[in-house]
Amino acid sequence: MGKIRIGILGTGTISESHIRAYRNNPKAEIVAICDTNEARLNEIGQKYNISKRYASAKELLANEKLDAVSVCSFPCNHVELALLAVEKGLNVLVEKPLGTSYNDTQKLSEKVLQNGKVGMVGMTHRYRNDVKVLKAVLDGGQVGNIKHINARLVSRRGVPVGFFTDKAYAGGGALFDVGVHLLDLAWYLAGTPEPETVSGHTIQSVGPINTLTINRWRSSNPYNQDQSVFDVDDLSVALIRFKNGMSMTFEIAWAVNGPATDGINVDILGDKGGVSLNPLAYYTEKNDVLMDAKLTYSNNDWFQTEINHYLDCVEKQVEPLSPIRQGSTVVQMLEAIAVSSDRNREIVLPL
C-alpha cells in the first residue's frame, strides 16, 4: 500500500505528540485535522503546516479519503468520535482512557470487531523497553504463578490544569487520568486476567492547588484553567480480585500530603520469583539463597514506538499490543472502583 492517510480528530495537547510521531514515520501522511475550538485548530494547523482543517469530525470524515485516525479529544468524546471513524471503515487509535463509560466502550469494541479493522488504545507504557524486558521474564515463566500485584503511583502536587478536574469531561480525576496507565500496565504485565470483584475508595484528598514552582500538565483548551470545577478524585485506592485467583492492590494520586513515588511502581509476586518495574529487577531463591537480578535494557521513545506499532498493524491488518477490547476492560475496572466507592461496598463484575 502507499502512505497511510491519517486524520487527527481533536487537537488537544496530546495531539501534538501524535502529529510529531506520524511525521517521523515515512509510512504516514497526515491529511487533515479537526476541532470545534477554531483558535486551537488554526494554531496546530499553522504550527505543523496542515492546511486541511475542519470544525467537526463528521465534516472531516465526509470529505477526506483516509485509512486511519487518531482520536485526541476530551475523554467524554472518545467513543463517539471513534465510532464515526469505525463506521467509515477506518482503523482507529484512541487516546486513553478509551472512554468514560464501560457500556459505551463495549459498543465500540463490538463495532471494531465487526469492522475487521485495527482498533487500538494509546496505552503508551506498554511500549516501554523496560516493560518489554519485564514482560519477557514474566512470559518465560520465571516467576511461576502470579499471586499478587502491587501497583502504585503517587504525586505530592501533580493535579493537571483544565478539563481534567471536571468529571463531565474527564470521567474521573486521578483515577481516569493517570490511574488508567497504572492499572493497564500492571494488568497487562500480569497477563490480562479476567477481573471478578473490585473494592475501591475514591477521595478528594487535597483538591484545587496553587502550589508555587511546580510543573503541571496543562490542557490546551481554555476551559477550567482556574480549577473552578473540581468534582473528581485526586486519590484512589482499590483491591481487585481476578478469576484466576490473583489479586491486585492499586493506589493512584495526583496530590497527597505525604511521600511521592518515583514514577510508576509495579511489583509482581509469584510462587517461583517476583519482579519489580522500579527498580527493574527479578527476585528469586536458588539453592536456599535469596537472589536479586538487575535487568538491563536501552531506553526508547515510548510514544514513537507506539505510533510505529499502530502503523505496522494498519499495514498488516493485525491486532495491536493494546487492543480496544482490552481498553474496554480497563475502563470496566476503573468504573467499578468509582462505583464501589459510591456504594461503600465491594462490586462483583459485571456491574
ROVEXDREN-804339 format. One record per residue (C-alpha): residue in one letter; x negated, y negated, z. Coordinates in nm, 4 decimals. Example, Ala and Ser with C-alpha at 12.3 -4.5 7.8 and 13.67 -1.06 7.14 Angstrom:
2
ATOM  kolmar        c1        c2        c3
ATOM       a   -1.2300    0.4500    0.7800
ATOM       s   -1.3670    0.1060    0.7140
***
This chain:
351
ATOM  kolmar        c1        c2        c3
ATOM       m    0.0000    0.0000    0.0000
ATOM       g   -0.1019   -0.3634   -0.0364
ATOM       k   -0.1324   -0.6018    0.2523
ATOM       i    0.1194   -0.5515    0.5318
ATOM       r    0.3508   -0.8521    0.5247
ATOM       i    0.4168   -0.9836    0.8740
ATOM       g    0.6837   -1.2117    1.0185
ATOM       i    0.6441   -1.3705    1.3620
ATOM       l    0.9773   -1.4027    1.5439
ATOM       g    0.9246   -1.6657    1.8109
ATOM       t    0.6281   -1.8968    1.8589
ATOM       g    0.5825   -1.8665    2.2347
ATOM       t    0.2337   -1.8885    2.3826
ATOM       i    0.1716   -1.5170    2.3230
ATOM       s    0.2442   -1.5565    1.9504
ATOM       e   -0.0955   -1.7195    1.9030
ATOM       s   -0.2669   -1.4018    2.0184
ATOM       h   -0.0657   -1.2073    1.7605
ATOM       i   -0.1451   -1.4547    1.4831
ATOM       r   -0.5186   -1.4559    1.5555
ATOM       a   -0.5352   -1.0759    1.5742
ATOM       y   -0.3458   -1.0297    1.2475
ATOM       r   -0.5783   -1.2784    1.0802
ATOM       n   -0.8769   -1.0776    1.1995
ATOM       n   -0.7467   -0.7659    1.0239
ATOM       p   -0.7728   -0.7552    0.6412
ATOM       k   -0.4677   -0.5269    0.6224
ATOM       a   -0.2296   -0.8006    0.7360
ATOM       e   -0.0764   -1.1102    0.5789
ATOM       i    0.1335   -1.3456    0.7907
ATOM       v    0.4196   -1.4520    0.5644
ATOM       a    0.6410   -1.6666    0.7869
ATOM       i    0.7233   -1.7750    1.1414
ATOM       c    1.0446   -1.8821    1.3123
ATOM       d    1.1583   -2.0537    1.6299
ATOM       t    1.4558   -2.2594    1.7458
ATOM       n    1.2082   -2.5060    1.9013
ATOM       e    1.1268   -2.7189    1.5958
ATOM       a    0.8367   -2.9047    1.7575
ATOM       r    0.6633   -2.5831    1.8619
ATOM       l    0.7378   -2.4187    1.5260
ATOM       n    0.5693   -2.7015    1.3374
ATOM       e    0.2808   -2.7159    1.5847
ATOM       i    0.1978   -2.3495    1.5266
ATOM       g    0.2636   -2.3742    1.1535
ATOM       q    0.0206   -2.6619    1.1185
ATOM       k   -0.2396   -2.5149    1.3532
ATOM       y   -0.2567   -2.1864    1.1612
ATOM       n   -0.1623   -2.3221    0.8168
ATOM       i    0.1592   -2.1183    0.7895
ATOM       s    0.3870   -2.3060    0.5507
ATOM       k    0.6963   -2.0860    0.5636
ATOM       r    0.8830   -2.1825    0.8799
ATOM       y    1.2395   -2.1045    0.9778
ATOM       a    1.4743   -2.2228    1.2506
ATOM       s    1.6087   -1.8724    1.3128
ATOM       a    1.5097   -1.5076    1.2790
ATOM       k    1.8214   -1.4389    1.0705
ATOM       e    1.7173   -1.7035    0.8193
ATOM       l    1.3598   -1.5743    0.8016
ATOM       l    1.4650   -1.2126    0.7579
ATOM       a    1.7205   -1.3037    0.4913
ATOM       n    1.4725   -1.4990    0.2808
ATOM       e    1.1389   -1.3179    0.3118
ATOM       k    1.0219   -0.9773    0.1973
ATOM       l    0.8419   -0.8230    0.4944
ATOM       d    0.7015   -0.4902    0.6105
ATOM       a    0.6775   -0.5616    0.9833
ATOM       v    0.7398   -0.8190    1.2546
ATOM       s    0.6096   -0.9243    1.5927
ATOM       v    0.8759   -1.0350    1.8408
ATOM       c    0.7295   -1.3133    2.0583
ATOM       s    1.0389   -1.4834    2.2001
ATOM       f    1.1826   -1.5137    2.5505
ATOM       p    1.2249   -1.1674    2.7075
ATOM       c    1.6036   -1.2109    2.7089
ATOM       n    1.5944   -1.2274    2.3261
ATOM       h    1.3523   -0.9412    2.2606
ATOM       v    1.6099   -0.6708    2.1901
ATOM       e    1.8381   -0.8984    1.9868
ATOM       l    1.5572   -1.0064    1.7529
ATOM       a    1.4069   -0.6591    1.7277
ATOM       l    1.7455   -0.5160    1.6293
ATOM       l    1.7772   -0.7729    1.3496
ATOM       a    1.4429   -0.6554    1.2120
ATOM       v    1.5198   -0.2853    1.2573
ATOM       e    1.8498   -0.3289    1.0723
ATOM       k    1.6482   -0.4739    0.7832
ATOM       g    1.4411   -0.1537    0.7756
ATOM       l    1.1283   -0.3155    0.9178
ATOM       n    0.8578   -0.1925    1.1536
ATOM       v    0.8662   -0.3784    1.4859
ATOM       l    0.6188   -0.4763    1.7576
ATOM       v    0.7967   -0.6226    2.0609
ATOM       e    0.6167   -0.8155    2.3307
ATOM       k    0.6514   -0.6989    2.6891
ATOM       p    0.8840   -0.6480    2.8627
ATOM       l    1.0772   -0.4651    2.5912
ATOM       g    1.3951   -0.6206    2.7280
ATOM       t    1.5755   -0.7300    3.0418
ATOM       s    1.8394   -0.4530    3.0401
ATOM       y    1.7774   -0.0783    3.0189
ATOM       n    2.1029   -0.0196    2.8306
ATOM       d    2.0024   -0.2747    2.5672
ATOM       t    1.6555   -0.1249    2.5270
ATOM       q    1.8102    0.2210    2.4868
ATOM       k    2.0233    0.0923    2.1991
ATOM       l    1.7091   -0.0456    2.0369
ATOM       s    1.5218    0.2801    2.0924
ATOM       e    1.8024    0.4746    1.9233
ATOM       k    1.8095    0.2332    1.6276
ATOM       v    1.4340    0.2639    1.5827
ATOM       l    1.4674    0.6427    1.5747
ATOM       q    1.7475    0.6202    1.3161
ATOM       n    1.5463    0.3704    1.1127
ATOM       g    1.2471    0.6033    1.0935
ATOM       k    1.0015    0.3142    1.1110
ATOM       v    0.7354    0.2217    1.3665
ATOM       g    0.8690    0.0790    1.6929
ATOM       m    0.6026   -0.0395    1.9373
ATOM       v    0.5865   -0.2335    2.2643
ATOM       g    0.2983   -0.4724    2.3329
ATOM       m    0.1565   -0.2915    2.6340
ATOM       t   -0.1952   -0.4299    2.5941
ATOM       h   -0.3538   -0.2483    2.8879
ATOM       r   -0.3038    0.0894    2.7206
ATOM       y   -0.5600   -0.0267    2.4628
ATOM       r   -0.8459   -0.0994    2.7038
ATOM       n   -1.1606    0.1088    2.6572
ATOM       d   -1.1863    0.1785    3.0313
ATOM       v   -0.8295    0.3093    3.0226
ATOM       k   -0.9190    0.5256    2.7212
ATOM       v   -1.2065    0.6777    2.9200
ATOM       l   -0.9878    0.7369    3.2248
ATOM       k   -0.7145    0.8940    3.0110
ATOM       a   -0.9675    1.1362    2.8600
ATOM       v   -1.0709    1.2532    3.2085
ATOM       l   -0.7080    1.2985    3.3137
ATOM       d   -0.6011    1.4755    2.9949
ATOM       g   -0.9042    1.7015    3.0227
ATOM       g   -0.7662    1.8450    3.3464
ATOM       q   -1.0454    1.7146    3.5684
ATOM       v   -0.8047    1.6047    3.8420
ATOM       g   -0.5763    1.9093    3.8199
ATOM       n   -0.2122    1.8484    3.9050
ATOM       i   -0.1430    1.4835    3.9793
ATOM       k    0.0229    1.4445    4.3166
ATOM       h    0.0376    1.0698    4.3760
ATOM       i   -0.0428    0.7341    4.2162
ATOM       n   -0.1082    0.4069    4.3946
ATOM       a   -0.0668    0.1019    4.1688
ATOM       r   -0.1337   -0.2498    4.2975
ATOM       l   -0.1809   -0.5981    4.1519
ATOM       v   -0.1637   -0.8930    4.3894
ATOM       s   -0.2444   -1.2601    4.3331
ATOM       r   -0.2551   -1.5285    4.6001
ATOM       r   -0.1220   -1.8035    4.3725
ATOM       g   -0.0544   -1.6719    4.0221
ATOM       v    0.3009   -1.7945    3.9597
ATOM       p    0.3267   -1.8929    3.5905
ATOM       v    0.4925   -2.2178    3.4825
ATOM       g    0.8048   -2.2391    3.2664
ATOM       f    1.0860   -1.9953    3.1905
ATOM       f    0.9173   -1.7169    3.3903
ATOM       t    1.0926   -1.8140    3.7152
ATOM       d    1.4418   -1.8201    3.5615
ATOM       k    1.5988   -1.4735    3.5741
ATOM       a    1.8334   -1.5519    3.2850
ATOM       y    1.5346   -1.5935    3.0542
ATOM       a    1.2790   -1.3533    3.2023
ATOM       g    1.4861   -1.0736    3.3563
ATOM       g    1.2886   -1.0948    3.6784
ATOM       g    0.9818   -1.2564    3.8278
ATOM       a    0.6501   -1.0893    3.9014
ATOM       l    0.8264   -0.7550    3.8572
ATOM       f    0.9144   -0.8115    3.4904
ATOM       d    0.6227   -1.0410    3.4016
ATOM       v    0.3122   -0.8547    3.5231
ATOM       g    0.4765   -0.5643    3.7029
ATOM       v    0.5676   -0.4226    3.3639
ATOM       h    0.1947   -0.3954    3.2796
ATOM       l    0.1059   -0.2364    3.6130
ATOM       l    0.3902    0.0155    3.6106
ATOM       d    0.3450    0.1059    3.2449
ATOM       l   -0.0283    0.1581    3.2799
ATOM       a   -0.0036    0.3789    3.5889
ATOM       w    0.2825    0.5804    3.4375
ATOM       y    0.1013    0.6214    3.1047
ATOM       l   -0.2186    0.7437    3.2701
ATOM       a   -0.0163    0.9999    3.4665
ATOM       g    0.1366    1.1446    3.1504
ATOM       t    0.4717    0.9557    3.1433
ATOM       p    0.6706    1.1956    3.3674
ATOM       e    1.0474    1.1523    3.3920
ATOM       p    1.1466    0.9302    3.6872
ATOM       e    1.4035    1.0685    3.9301
ATOM       t    1.4510    0.8272    4.2231
ATOM       v    1.3457    0.4696    4.2976
ATOM       s    1.3363    0.2808    4.6268
ATOM       g    1.2430   -0.0832    4.5800
ATOM       h    1.2269   -0.4162    4.7588
ATOM       t    1.2004   -0.7456    4.5715
ATOM       i    1.1101   -1.0571    4.7691
ATOM       q    1.0663   -1.4296    4.7176
ATOM       s    0.7625   -1.4498    4.9408
ATOM       v    0.6172   -1.7918    4.8657
ATOM       g    0.8408   -1.9442    4.5996
ATOM       p    0.7575   -2.2528    4.3902
ATOM       i    0.3953   -2.3584    4.4299
ATOM       n    0.1958   -2.6722    4.3590
ATOM       t   -0.1407   -2.5422    4.4749
ATOM       l   -0.4323   -2.7575    4.3584
ATOM       t   -0.7271   -2.6481    4.1407
ATOM       i   -0.5885   -2.3152    4.0214
ATOM       n   -0.5374   -2.1991    3.6633
ATOM       r   -0.1815   -2.0885    3.5836
ATOM       w   -0.0319   -1.9346    3.2708
ATOM       r    0.1985   -2.1967    3.1202
ATOM       s    0.4837   -2.1469    2.8755
ATOM       s    0.4622   -2.3487    2.5543
ATOM       n    0.8331   -2.4271    2.5884
ATOM       p    0.9107   -2.7460    2.7874
ATOM       y    1.1894   -2.5768    2.9836
ATOM       n    1.1484   -2.5466    3.3625
ATOM       q    0.7944   -2.6810    3.3773
ATOM       d    0.8826   -2.8343    3.7146
ATOM       q    0.9915   -2.4952    3.8595
ATOM       s    1.3350   -2.6417    3.9398
ATOM       v    1.4784   -2.2957    3.8728
ATOM       f    1.3122   -2.0270    4.0820
ATOM       d    1.5590   -1.7415    4.1344
ATOM       v    1.3222   -1.4455    4.0916
ATOM       d    1.0875   -1.2280    4.2949
ATOM       d    0.7233   -1.3173    4.3452
ATOM       l    0.6521   -0.9953    4.5406
ATOM       s    0.7959   -0.6493    4.4756
ATOM       v    0.7171   -0.3065    4.6196
ATOM       a    0.8533    0.0373    4.5356
ATOM       l    0.8307    0.4109    4.5824
ATOM       i    0.9096    0.6105    4.2682
ATOM       r    0.9546    0.9881    4.2649
ATOM       f    0.9312    1.1897    3.9436
ATOM       k    1.0967    1.5143    3.8397
ATOM       n    0.7600    1.6932    3.8239
ATOM       g    0.7060    1.6297    4.1964
ATOM       m    0.4671    1.3378    4.1536
ATOM       s    0.5157    1.0105    4.3408
ATOM       m    0.4008    0.6517    4.2905
ATOM       t    0.3652    0.3585    4.5259
ATOM       f    0.3813    0.0237    4.3497
ATOM       e    0.3045   -0.3305    4.4629
ATOM       i    0.3107   -0.6378    4.2433
ATOM       a    0.2830   -1.0027    4.3472
ATOM       w    0.2443   -1.3413    4.1862
ATOM       a    0.1823   -1.5042    4.5215
ATOM       v    0.1165   -1.3893    4.8776
ATOM       n   -0.0356   -1.5366    5.1906
ATOM       g   -0.2890   -1.2605    5.2132
ATOM       p   -0.5741   -1.0916    5.0252
ATOM       a   -0.5567   -1.0561    4.6469
ATOM       t   -0.6720   -0.7664    4.4327
ATOM       d   -0.9478   -0.7978    4.1756
ATOM       g   -0.7322   -0.7216    3.8713
ATOM       i   -0.5183   -0.4123    3.8268
ATOM       n   -0.5824   -0.1338    4.0766
ATOM       v   -0.4664    0.2194    3.9932
ATOM       d   -0.5676    0.5259    4.1960
ATOM       i   -0.4560    0.8693    4.0746
ATOM       l   -0.4835    1.1588    4.3178
ATOM       g   -0.4842    1.5217    4.2043
ATOM       d   -0.5421    1.8610    4.3655
ATOM       k   -0.8819    1.9059    4.1957
ATOM       g   -1.0012    1.5474    4.1846
ATOM       g   -0.8987    1.1891    4.1503
ATOM       v   -0.9733    0.8767    3.9512
ATOM       s   -0.9591    0.5027    4.0006
ATOM       l   -0.9420    0.2239    3.7450
ATOM       n   -1.1068   -0.0383    3.9617
ATOM       p   -1.3819    0.0637    4.0116
ATOM       l   -1.3791    0.3052    3.7165
ATOM       a   -1.4695    0.6306    3.8877
ATOM       y   -1.3979    1.0029    3.9260
ATOM       y   -1.3832    1.1701    4.2682
ATOM       t   -1.4056    1.5418    4.3460
ATOM       e   -1.5687    1.8056    4.5661
ATOM       k   -1.8182    2.0680    4.4446
ATOM       n   -1.9987    2.3288    4.6496
ATOM       d   -1.8357    2.1820    4.9608
ATOM       v   -1.9910    1.8442    4.8840
ATOM       l   -1.7947    1.5271    4.8080
ATOM       m   -1.8928    1.3710    4.4767
ATOM       d   -1.8221    1.0336    4.3155
ATOM       a   -1.8977    0.9776    3.9468
ATOM       k   -1.9171    0.6379    3.7821
ATOM       l   -1.7594    0.6383    3.4358
ATOM       t   -1.9271    0.4456    3.1545
ATOM       y   -1.7599    0.2504    2.8737
ATOM       s   -1.8092   -0.0514    2.6491
ATOM       n   -1.5762   -0.3500    2.6629
ATOM       n   -1.3304   -0.4177    2.3835
ATOM       d   -1.0808   -0.6861    2.2811
ATOM       w   -0.7624   -0.5188    2.4067
ATOM       f   -0.5293   -0.7371    2.2034
ATOM       q   -0.7184   -0.6916    1.8788
ATOM       t   -0.7281   -0.3161    1.9362
ATOM       e   -0.3515   -0.3183    1.9953
ATOM       i   -0.2764   -0.5102    1.6743
ATOM       n   -0.5184   -0.2950    1.4740
ATOM       h   -0.3396    0.0132    1.6056
ATOM       y    0.0010   -0.1287    1.5113
ATOM       l   -0.1137   -0.1964    1.1560
ATOM       d   -0.2655    0.1519    1.1272
ATOM       c    0.0627    0.3045    1.2459
ATOM       v    0.2624    0.0949    0.9982
ATOM       e    0.0300    0.2020    0.7185
ATOM       k    0.0521    0.5722    0.8095
ATOM       q    0.4088    0.5629    0.9470
ATOM       v    0.3216    0.7441    1.2697
ATOM       e    0.4384    0.6863    1.6282
ATOM       p    0.2203    0.4374    1.8178
ATOM       l    0.0449    0.4822    2.1513
ATOM       s    0.3058    0.2575    2.3180
ATOM       p    0.6371    0.3512    2.1542
ATOM       i    0.9620    0.1668    2.2173
ATOM       r    1.1204    0.4805    2.3666
ATOM       q    0.8626    0.4684    2.6484
ATOM       g    0.9014    0.0932    2.6863
ATOM       s    1.2699    0.1555    2.7485
ATOM       t    1.1926    0.3983    3.0337
ATOM       v    0.9626    0.1394    3.1918
ATOM       v    1.2462   -0.1152    3.1847
ATOM       q    1.4696    0.1501    3.3434
ATOM       m    1.2266    0.1825    3.6354
ATOM       l    1.1853   -0.1953    3.6729
ATOM       e    1.5609   -0.2443    3.6697
ATOM       a    1.6032    0.0346    3.9258
ATOM       i    1.3564   -0.1365    4.1607
ATOM       a    1.5632   -0.4555    4.1457
ATOM       v    1.8944   -0.2707    4.1867
ATOM       s    1.7583   -0.0677    4.4787
ATOM       s    1.6590   -0.3911    4.6491
ATOM       d    2.0017   -0.5477    4.5881
ATOM       r    2.1837   -0.2387    4.7210
ATOM       n    1.9358   -0.1791    5.0020
ATOM       r    1.9097    0.1911    4.9235
ATOM       e    1.7322    0.4477    4.7093
ATOM       i    1.8538    0.4765    4.3493
ATOM       v    1.8971    0.8090    4.1710
ATOM       l    1.8364    0.7808    3.7976
ATOM       p    2.0068    0.7300    3.5644
ATOM       l    2.1819    0.4300    3.7163
***
